[in-house]
Amino acid sequence: MMIDIEVYRPEVILALFALIVPGVGLLVRRYFKDVSVSKVCAAFALLGVFLAFFDAFMFVWNNSAGVYEPVSGLLKLDQFSALFMMIFLAVAFYVILASARFIQEDKHQPEFYALILLATVGMLVVASSTDLITLFIGIEMTSISSYALVAFRKRDAKGAEAAVKYFIIGGLSSGLTLFGISLLYGVAHTTSFVGIGQAVTMNSPMQSVIFLALVLVVAGFGFKVAIAPFHMWAPDVYEGAPTTVTAMLAAGSKKMGFVALFKVLLIGLFAIKSNWDVLIGIVAIVTMTVGNLSAIQQTNIKRMLAYSSIAQAGYILIAIPVGTQYALAAGIMQIMTHAFMKGGAFLIVATLATVAIGESINSYKGLSKRAPFMAFGMAVLLFSLAGIPPLAGFFSKFVLFSSPIQQASVPGSEWMIWLAIAAIINSAISLYYYVRIVKYMYVDDAEEGTPTEKLKVPLSMTAAVAICVFMVIIIGVWPDPFFTAAQHAAAAFFA
């Protein structure tokens, strides 16, 4: 193991750019009045994200077995944290790219990009944390920035309502998490994941306290990732937030919550896995079922995608009760593909909103004739979310759903076969509401009175959508390097 300050570099790069971008906006307003502040600040923020991404990528490329850990032992840069850093930075990149046009008419544009960068810094801290304290700090940094981003359009009644709900639920989840952390510290006398894992055993005399801490931490993080029964805030917040921010929440901060669950349950509390694996398995089944059945009833596309995201959280949750290295790699693969599938879908909604296409599902009727690429992109992303080959969602679901089947052959784990059965049935259910959107776009005619001319879609937003669509196709057609990276990350996680 090498002690090196390199572990901090991606976070430092983003934090510096976040601090400087408001000054860049001020200079543009004062000296270059004919230049778009949003586009300049977006370009500057994209540079910071690219530099941080390149740094994480070079670590993965050059250090297949290396680990960088500072003396404090609070953060660690390895294959697991570097891969998640790349995922979070990719999400930040396409969100910023799309936002350059999406928020062009809004006030406080430099502050918007600063908040996006700071939220991403929090995600990077969570990815590399080895301690509950740094984990909590990273989550709160992302959460506080997200509260402000959801409320960015202050005069929007839905946005203000969503921000209030998000803030209250976020505060509650933080309180539950902190209470659980304090109980774990009381039992283990440390906040290190490894230290907690060594102190918490099946023979511990404080089993009731440990179980209470487990329930509190799962509930706290459950709000962050919107698993049932802690999911009710998500549709309202996703609908009310600016749509590029919704993409950030669904594809970025939600995945951060899963990283936290992985670390707490599969490192800190792994020794008592037999006490909680069935409980988490039931939560996974309930989450995917509630999400899919609720999505069928929606008439607003953002709410439909929100409930779909809840169902996807149920799928990813399968990796935790299975708890093998293969299952974790499959969960990481699903997170990677979902970051592009769901983020891209919300970006398409944002793009169409800028050209006066409403959020009602009926507004998408006949879209293929008015915006061919957007309709194609939405079809690809929805089919991938449903798990249709040869797209990314098919491969990630295949490896994820096969993990409980593989583990069910182990004595005492036979019940895990029901995780796979429930996931397959729910995936089939989801096909109904995904195909309905595709049917509206390609088969149905536009509603009476809808203009027939082709839509002029902003170039930057088209580019952001194209990135997501391209990644979904390339991961589906050529999944080997991506799953290999996920396997290396899982191996580093359990090392």
C-alpha positions as CSV (number, residue, x, y, z in Angstrom):
1,M,0.0,0.0,0.0
2,M,1.3,3.5,-1.0
3,I,0.6,6.6,1.1
4,D,0.0,9.4,-1.4
5,I,-2.0,12.6,-1.6
6,E,-3.2,11.4,-5.0
7,V,-6.3,10.1,-3.3
8,Y,-7.6,13.7,-2.9
9,R,-6.8,15.0,-6.4
10,P,-10.2,14.5,-8.1
11,E,-12.1,16.1,-5.2
12,V,-9.6,19.0,-5.1
13,I,-9.9,19.6,-8.8
14,L,-13.7,19.8,-8.7
15,A,-13.8,21.9,-5.5
16,L,-11.4,24.5,-7.0
17,F,-13.5,24.8,-10.2
18,A,-16.6,25.1,-8.1
19,L,-15.1,28.0,-6.2
20,I,-13.8,29.7,-9.3
21,V,-16.9,29.3,-11.6
22,P,-18.9,32.1,-9.9
23,G,-16.0,34.5,-10.5
24,V,-15.9,33.4,-14.1
25,G,-19.6,34.3,-14.4
26,L,-19.0,37.7,-12.9
27,L,-16.1,38.5,-15.3
28,V,-18.2,37.5,-18.3
29,R,-21.1,39.7,-17.1
30,R,-18.9,42.7,-16.6
31,Y,-16.5,42.5,-19.5
32,F,-18.2,40.3,-22.2
33,K,-21.9,41.4,-22.1
34,D,-22.6,39.8,-25.5
35,V,-21.4,36.4,-24.5
36,S,-23.7,33.8,-22.9
37,V,-22.8,33.4,-19.2
38,S,-24.4,30.0,-19.0
39,K,-22.3,28.6,-21.9
40,V,-19.0,30.0,-20.7
41,C,-19.6,28.8,-17.1
42,A,-20.7,25.4,-18.5
43,A,-17.6,25.1,-20.6
44,F,-15.4,26.0,-17.5
45,A,-17.2,23.5,-15.3
46,L,-16.9,20.8,-18.1
47,L,-13.1,21.4,-18.1
48,G,-13.0,20.7,-14.3
49,V,-15.1,17.5,-14.7
50,F,-12.9,16.3,-17.6
51,L,-9.7,16.8,-15.7
52,A,-11.0,15.0,-12.6
53,F,-12.4,12.2,-14.9
54,F,-9.0,11.9,-16.6
55,D,-7.2,11.6,-13.3
56,A,-9.5,8.8,-12.1
57,F,-9.3,7.1,-15.5
58,M,-5.5,7.1,-15.5
59,F,-5.5,5.5,-12.1
60,V,-7.7,2.7,-13.3
61,W,-5.5,2.4,-16.5
62,N,-2.1,2.4,-14.7
63,N,-2.8,0.9,-11.3
64,S,-4.8,-2.3,-11.7
65,A,-3.7,-3.4,-8.2
66,G,-2.6,-0.1,-6.6
67,V,-4.2,1.5,-3.6
68,Y,-3.6,5.1,-2.5
69,E,-4.5,5.8,1.1
70,P,-3.6,8.9,3.1
71,V,-2.3,8.7,6.7
72,S,-5.7,9.6,8.1
73,G,-7.2,6.4,6.7
74,L,-10.5,8.2,6.0
75,L,-10.3,7.9,2.2
76,K,-8.9,5.4,-0.2
77,L,-8.4,5.4,-3.9
78,D,-8.7,1.9,-5.4
79,Q,-10.4,0.3,-8.4
80,F,-13.8,0.4,-6.7
81,S,-13.7,4.1,-5.7
82,A,-12.1,5.1,-9.0
83,L,-14.7,3.4,-11.1
84,F,-17.6,5.0,-9.2
85,M,-15.8,8.4,-9.5
86,M,-15.8,7.9,-13.2
87,I,-19.5,7.1,-13.2
88,F,-20.4,10.2,-11.1
89,L,-18.2,12.4,-13.2
90,A,-19.7,11.1,-16.4
91,V,-23.2,12.0,-15.0
92,A,-22.0,15.5,-14.0
93,F,-20.5,15.9,-17.5
94,Y,-23.7,15.3,-19.5
95,V,-25.9,17.1,-17.0
96,I,-23.7,20.2,-17.3
97,L,-23.6,19.9,-21.0
98,A,-27.4,19.8,-21.2
99,S,-27.8,22.6,-18.7
100,A,-25.8,25.1,-20.8
101,R,-29.0,25.6,-22.8
102,F,-31.6,24.5,-20.3
103,I,-30.9,27.2,-17.8
104,Q,-29.8,29.9,-20.3
105,E,-32.8,32.2,-19.4
106,D,-32.5,31.7,-15.6
107,K,-30.7,33.8,-13.1
108,H,-27.7,32.7,-11.0
109,Q,-26.3,30.4,-13.7
110,P,-22.7,30.3,-12.3
111,E,-24.1,29.3,-8.9
112,F,-26.0,26.5,-10.6
113,Y,-22.8,25.0,-12.0
114,A,-20.9,25.5,-8.7
115,L,-23.7,23.5,-7.0
116,I,-23.5,20.7,-9.5
117,L,-19.7,20.5,-9.0
118,L,-20.0,20.5,-5.2
119,A,-22.7,17.8,-5.3
120,T,-20.3,15.7,-7.4
121,V,-17.4,16.4,-4.9
122,G,-19.7,14.8,-2.2
123,M,-20.2,11.8,-4.4
124,L,-16.5,11.4,-4.9
125,V,-15.9,11.6,-1.2
126,V,-18.5,8.8,-0.6
127,A,-16.9,6.7,-3.3
128,S,-13.5,6.8,-1.6
129,S,-14.6,6.8,2.0
130,T,-13.4,4.2,4.4
131,D,-15.1,5.6,7.5
132,L,-18.6,6.5,8.5
133,I,-17.6,10.1,9.2
134,T,-16.3,10.8,5.7
135,L,-19.2,8.9,4.3
136,F,-21.7,11.0,6.1
137,I,-19.9,14.3,5.2
138,G,-19.9,13.3,1.5
139,I,-23.6,12.4,1.6
140,E,-24.5,15.7,3.3
141,M,-22.3,17.8,0.9
142,T,-24.3,16.2,-2.0
143,S,-27.6,16.5,-0.3
144,I,-27.3,20.2,0.7
145,S,-26.2,21.1,-2.9
146,S,-29.1,19.0,-4.2
147,Y,-31.7,20.8,-2.0
148,A,-30.6,24.1,-3.6
149,L,-30.6,22.7,-7.1
150,V,-34.1,21.4,-6.8
151,A,-35.2,24.9,-5.6
152,F,-33.2,26.6,-8.3
153,R,-36.3,28.1,-10.0
154,K,-37.7,29.8,-7.0
155,R,-40.8,31.2,-8.7
156,D,-41.9,27.7,-9.9
157,A,-44.5,26.5,-7.4
158,K,-43.8,22.8,-8.1
159,G,-40.1,23.3,-7.7
160,A,-40.5,25.1,-4.4
161,E,-42.9,22.4,-3.1
162,A,-40.4,19.7,-4.3
163,A,-37.5,21.4,-2.6
164,V,-39.4,21.7,0.7
165,K,-40.3,18.0,0.6
166,Y,-36.8,17.0,-0.4
167,F,-35.3,19.1,2.4
168,I,-37.6,17.7,5.1
169,I,-37.2,14.1,4.0
170,G,-33.5,14.6,3.6
171,G,-33.1,16.0,7.1
172,L,-35.1,13.1,8.5
173,S,-32.9,10.6,6.7
174,S,-29.8,12.3,7.9
175,G,-31.0,12.2,11.4
176,L,-31.8,8.5,11.2
177,T,-28.4,7.8,9.6
178,L,-26.5,9.8,12.3
179,F,-28.4,8.0,15.1
180,G,-27.5,4.6,13.6
181,I,-23.8,5.7,13.2
182,S,-23.7,6.8,16.8
183,L,-25.0,3.4,17.9
184,L,-22.4,1.5,15.8
185,Y,-19.7,3.7,17.2
186,G,-20.9,2.9,20.7
187,V,-20.7,-0.8,20.0
188,A,-17.5,-0.9,17.9
189,H,-15.7,2.1,19.4
190,T,-14.6,3.1,15.9
191,T,-16.3,4.5,12.8
192,S,-14.0,2.7,10.4
193,F,-15.9,0.2,8.2
194,V,-13.1,-2.4,8.7
195,G,-13.0,-1.8,12.4
196,I,-16.8,-2.1,12.7
197,G,-16.6,-5.3,10.7
198,Q,-14.1,-6.7,13.2
199,A,-16.1,-5.7,16.2
200,V,-19.6,-6.7,15.1
201,T,-20.0,-10.5,15.3
202,M,-22.8,-13.0,15.7
203,N,-21.7,-13.6,19.3
204,S,-21.7,-9.9,20.2
205,P,-23.5,-9.3,23.5
206,M,-25.2,-6.1,22.0
207,Q,-27.2,-7.8,19.3
208,S,-30.3,-5.7,19.9
209,V,-28.3,-2.4,19.6
210,I,-26.6,-3.6,16.5
211,F,-29.9,-4.5,14.9
212,L,-31.4,-1.2,15.8
213,A,-28.4,0.6,14.3
214,L,-28.9,-1.6,11.1
215,V,-32.5,-0.6,10.8
216,L,-31.7,3.1,11.3
217,V,-28.9,3.2,8.8
218,V,-30.9,1.2,6.2
219,A,-33.8,3.6,6.7
220,G,-31.6,6.6,6.4
221,F,-29.9,5.5,3.2
222,G,-33.2,4.0,2.0
223,F,-34.5,7.5,1.7
224,K,-31.5,8.5,-0.3
225,V,-31.9,5.7,-2.8
226,A,-35.8,5.7,-2.7
227,I,-36.4,2.1,-1.7
228,A,-39.8,1.1,-0.4
229,P,-41.2,2.1,2.0
230,F,-39.0,5.2,1.9
231,H,-39.7,6.2,-1.7
232,M,-42.8,8.4,-1.6
233,W,-40.8,11.7,-1.9
234,A,-39.1,10.7,-5.2
235,P,-42.0,11.2,-7.7
236,D,-42.9,14.6,-6.4
237,V,-39.2,15.8,-6.2
238,Y,-38.3,14.4,-9.6
239,E,-41.4,16.1,-11.2
240,G,-40.9,19.4,-9.5
241,A,-37.1,19.8,-9.9
242,P,-35.6,21.3,-13.1
243,T,-35.3,18.3,-15.4
244,T,-31.5,18.3,-15.7
245,V,-31.3,18.3,-11.9
246,T,-33.7,15.4,-11.9
247,A,-31.3,13.5,-14.2
248,M,-28.5,14.3,-11.6
249,L,-30.6,13.0,-8.8
250,A,-31.6,9.8,-10.5
251,A,-28.3,9.0,-12.1
252,G,-25.9,10.4,-9.6
253,S,-26.9,11.0,-6.0
254,K,-29.1,7.9,-6.0
255,K,-26.1,5.8,-7.0
256,M,-24.1,7.4,-4.2
257,G,-26.6,6.0,-1.8
258,F,-26.0,2.5,-3.1
259,V,-22.2,3.0,-2.6
260,A,-23.0,3.9,1.1
261,L,-25.2,0.8,1.5
262,F,-22.5,-1.4,-0.1
263,K,-19.9,-0.2,2.4
264,V,-22.0,-0.3,5.5
265,L,-23.7,-3.7,4.9
266,L,-21.0,-5.6,2.9
267,I,-18.0,-4.4,5.0
268,G,-19.2,-3.1,8.3
269,L,-22.1,-5.5,9.0
270,F,-21.1,-8.4,6.7
271,A,-20.3,-10.7,9.7
272,I,-24.0,-10.7,10.7
273,K,-25.3,-11.0,7.1
274,S,-27.5,-13.9,8.1
275,N,-29.4,-11.5,10.4
276,W,-30.3,-9.1,7.6
277,D,-30.1,-10.7,4.2
278,V,-33.7,-11.9,4.1
279,L,-34.9,-8.5,5.3
280,I,-33.0,-6.7,2.5
281,G,-34.2,-9.3,0.0
282,I,-37.9,-8.6,0.9
283,V,-37.3,-4.9,0.7
284,A,-35.8,-5.4,-2.8
285,I,-38.8,-7.4,-4.0
286,V,-41.3,-4.9,-2.5
287,T,-39.4,-1.9,-4.0
288,M,-39.3,-3.3,-7.6
289,T,-42.9,-4.3,-7.4
290,V,-44.2,-1.0,-6.0
291,G,-42.2,0.9,-8.5
292,N,-43.4,-0.9,-11.6
293,L,-47.0,-1.2,-10.6
294,S,-47.1,2.6,-9.8
295,A,-45.3,3.5,-13.0
296,I,-48.1,1.8,-15.1
297,Q,-50.7,4.3,-13.7
298,Q,-48.8,7.5,-14.5
299,T,-49.7,10.0,-17.1
300,N,-46.8,12.4,-16.5
301,I,-43.6,11.1,-18.0
302,K,-41.3,12.4,-15.2
303,R,-43.4,10.7,-12.6
304,M,-43.4,7.5,-14.7
305,L,-39.6,7.6,-14.9
306,A,-39.4,8.3,-11.2
307,Y,-41.4,5.2,-10.3
308,S,-39.3,3.3,-12.9
309,S,-36.2,4.5,-11.1
310,I,-37.6,3.1,-7.8
311,A,-38.1,-0.2,-9.5
312,Q,-34.5,-0.1,-10.8
313,A,-33.4,0.5,-7.2
314,G,-35.1,-2.7,-6.2
315,Y,-33.1,-4.6,-8.9
316,I,-29.8,-3.1,-7.8
317,L,-30.6,-4.0,-4.2
318,I,-30.5,-7.7,-5.1
319,A,-26.7,-7.5,-5.0
320,I,-26.6,-6.8,-1.3
321,P,-28.4,-9.9,0.2
322,V,-26.6,-12.1,-2.3
323,G,-23.3,-10.5,-1.1
324,T,-20.8,-12.4,-3.4
325,Q,-18.1,-10.7,-5.4
326,Y,-19.9,-11.7,-8.6
327,A,-23.2,-10.1,-7.3
328,L,-21.4,-6.9,-6.4
329,A,-19.8,-6.7,-9.8
330,A,-23.3,-7.3,-11.3
331,G,-24.7,-4.6,-9.1
332,I,-22.0,-2.2,-10.2
333,M,-22.7,-3.0,-13.8
334,Q,-26.4,-2.3,-13.4
335,I,-25.5,1.0,-11.7
336,M,-23.2,1.9,-14.6
337,T,-25.7,1.2,-17.2
338,H,-28.6,2.8,-15.3
339,A,-26.6,6.0,-14.9
340,F,-26.8,6.4,-18.7
341,M,-30.2,4.9,-19.3
342,K,-32.1,6.9,-16.7
343,G,-30.0,10.1,-17.0
344,G,-30.4,10.1,-20.8
345,A,-34.2,9.6,-20.5
346,F,-34.6,12.6,-18.2
347,L,-32.3,14.7,-20.5
348,I,-34.6,13.9,-23.4
349,V,-37.6,15.1,-21.3
350,A,-35.6,18.3,-20.5
351,T,-34.6,18.8,-24.2
352,L,-38.2,18.5,-25.4
353,A,-39.4,20.8,-22.6
354,T,-37.1,23.6,-24.1
355,V,-39.0,23.3,-27.4
356,A,-42.5,23.4,-25.8
357,I,-43.2,19.6,-25.6
358,G,-45.1,19.1,-22.3
359,E,-44.5,16.5,-19.6
360,S,-47.7,14.6,-20.3
361,I,-47.2,11.2,-21.9
362,N,-49.8,12.1,-24.5
363,S,-47.5,15.0,-25.7
364,Y,-45.1,12.3,-27.0
365,K,-47.6,11.1,-29.6
366,G,-46.2,11.4,-33.1
367,L,-42.8,12.6,-31.8
368,S,-40.9,10.5,-34.3
369,K,-42.0,12.8,-37.1
370,R,-41.2,16.1,-35.2
371,A,-37.9,15.1,-33.5
372,P,-36.6,11.9,-35.0
373,F,-33.4,11.6,-33.0
374,M,-35.1,12.3,-29.7
375,A,-37.7,9.7,-30.4
376,F,-35.0,7.2,-31.4
377,G,-32.9,8.0,-28.3
378,M,-35.9,7.6,-26.0
379,A,-36.8,4.3,-27.6
380,V,-33.3,3.0,-27.2
381,L,-33.1,4.1,-23.6
382,L,-36.6,2.7,-22.7
383,F,-35.9,-0.7,-24.4
384,S,-32.6,-0.8,-22.5
385,L,-34.3,-0.1,-19.2
386,A,-36.7,-3.0,-20.0
387,G,-33.8,-5.3,-20.7
388,I,-34.2,-5.8,-24.4
389,P,-31.1,-7.2,-26.2
390,P,-28.6,-6.1,-27.5
391,L,-28.7,-3.0,-25.3
392,A,-26.8,-2.4,-22.1
393,G,-29.8,-3.0,-19.9
394,F,-30.1,-6.6,-21.1
395,F,-26.5,-7.6,-20.2
396,S,-26.5,-5.8,-16.8
397,K,-29.9,-7.4,-15.9
398,F,-28.7,-10.8,-17.0
399,V,-25.6,-10.8,-14.8
400,L,-27.5,-9.2,-11.9
401,F,-30.5,-11.6,-12.0
402,S,-28.1,-14.6,-12.4
403,S,-26.3,-13.8,-9.2
404,P,-29.1,-15.0,-6.8
405,I,-29.6,-18.1,-9.0
406,Q,-25.9,-18.9,-8.7
407,Q,-26.0,-18.3,-4.9
408,A,-29.2,-20.4,-4.4
409,S,-27.2,-23.5,-4.9
410,V,-25.4,-22.8,-1.5
411,P,-27.1,-24.6,1.4
412,G,-29.2,-22.1,3.4
413,S,-29.5,-19.7,0.5
414,E,-32.2,-21.5,-1.5
415,W,-34.6,-18.7,-0.9
416,M,-32.6,-16.3,-3.1
417,I,-34.1,-17.9,-6.2
418,W,-37.2,-15.9,-5.4
419,L,-35.1,-12.7,-5.9
420,A,-34.4,-13.7,-9.5
421,I,-38.0,-14.8,-10.1
422,A,-39.4,-11.5,-8.7
423,A,-36.9,-9.5,-10.8
424,I,-37.7,-11.3,-14.0
425,I,-41.5,-10.9,-13.5
426,N,-41.1,-7.2,-12.7
427,S,-38.9,-6.7,-15.7
428,A,-41.7,-8.2,-17.8
429,I,-44.2,-5.9,-16.2
430,S,-42.1,-2.8,-16.9
431,L,-42.1,-3.6,-20.6
432,Y,-45.7,-2.5,-20.7
433,Y,-45.2,1.1,-19.8
434,Y,-42.0,1.4,-21.7
435,V,-43.5,0.1,-24.9
436,R,-46.5,2.4,-24.4
437,I,-44.2,5.4,-24.8
438,V,-42.6,3.9,-27.9
439,K,-46.0,3.2,-29.4
440,Y,-47.0,6.8,-28.8
441,M,-43.9,8.1,-30.5
442,Y,-43.9,5.8,-33.5
443,V,-47.4,4.5,-34.1
444,D,-49.9,7.1,-32.8
445,D,-50.6,10.4,-34.5
446,A,-50.0,13.6,-32.7
447,E,-52.9,15.1,-30.8
448,E,-55.2,17.4,-32.7
449,G,-53.9,21.0,-32.9
450,T,-50.2,20.0,-32.4
451,P,-47.9,21.7,-34.9
452,T,-46.4,19.4,-37.5
453,E,-43.1,21.1,-38.3
454,K,-39.9,19.5,-37.1
455,L,-38.5,20.8,-33.8
456,K,-35.2,22.7,-33.6
457,V,-33.5,21.0,-30.7
458,P,-30.5,22.7,-29.0
459,L,-27.2,21.3,-30.1
460,S,-25.6,21.0,-26.6
461,M,-28.7,19.1,-25.3
462,T,-28.6,16.8,-28.4
463,A,-24.9,16.1,-27.7
464,A,-25.7,15.2,-24.0
465,V,-28.4,12.8,-25.1
466,A,-26.2,11.3,-27.8
467,I,-23.5,10.5,-25.2
468,C,-26.1,8.5,-23.2
469,V,-27.5,6.7,-26.2
470,F,-24.1,5.9,-27.5
471,M,-22.9,4.4,-24.1
472,V,-26.1,2.3,-23.8
473,I,-25.5,0.9,-27.3
474,I,-21.7,0.3,-26.9
475,I,-22.0,-1.3,-23.5
476,G,-24.7,-3.6,-24.8
477,V,-22.8,-4.6,-27.9
478,W,-19.4,-4.8,-26.3
479,P,-19.9,-5.4,-22.5
480,D,-16.7,-7.2,-21.8
481,P,-14.4,-4.3,-20.8
482,F,-17.1,-2.7,-18.7
483,F,-17.9,-5.9,-16.8
484,T,-14.2,-6.6,-16.4
485,A,-13.9,-3.1,-14.8
486,A,-16.8,-3.9,-12.5
487,Q,-15.2,-7.2,-11.5
488,H,-11.9,-5.5,-10.7
489,A,-13.9,-2.9,-8.6
490,A,-15.7,-5.7,-6.7
491,A,-12.4,-7.5,-6.1
492,A,-10.9,-4.3,-4.7
493,F,-14.0,-3.8,-2.5
494,F,-13.6,-7.2,-0.9
495,A,-9.8,-7.1,-0.7
